[in-house]
Amino acid sequence: MRQAHTLRDLKEAGYAGFTKLYEEIRAGRLVATKIGRRTVILDDDLKAWLSRLPKLSTQ
């Protein structure tokens, strides 16, 4: 079974604020799914989005 995360869950966990999350969804970089009126991010889609974020340089 896949786990789904609400945008509030992601915000409270410190991933990003609502504005940034919606910006990423609109740009197609973060895949969102609708369950009724609720917008959720499936665990696999969250992991894919995180893996594409820029890495910090250690220099």
N, C-alpha and C positions, 0 to 999 in steps of 0.2 A: 504494500500500500504506500502510495506517495504521500508525503507530508506537504501541506500547504501553509503558507505564511500570509497573514494579512499585512497591509501596509503599516498598520499601527504596530504590529509585532516587530517589523523590521526597523521602524523608527525607534521604538523603545529599546531594542537590542543594540542600537547605535550604528546601524549600517548607513543610514542617511535620513535626512528629513523628508517630509512629504513632498516638498517642492522638487527636490532632486530626484526622488523616486518617480514622480509623475513625468518629469523631464526625460528620464531614462526610458520610461515606457513609451512616451510619445515619439522619441527618436528611434525606437525599435531595438534598443540595446538591452532592455530588460523585458522579458516576455511575461505578460500578465494574463490571467484567466479569470473569467467572471463565473461566479457561482451565485445565481440569482442576481441580487443587486451588489453583492460583495466582490471586490477585486482582490484576488489572491495571487501569490507567486508560488509556483510549485518548487519544491526543494531542488530538483534538477536544474530548473531555470535560474534559481538563485545562485547555485554553484557555478553555472556557466557564466553568468554575469560577473561574479566575483573573479573568476579566472581571467576575464578579459580586461580587468582594471589595470591601469599602468602600475608598474613596479617602481618602488623608490630606489634611487641609487644609494649605494653604501659609501660613496666617496665623500 
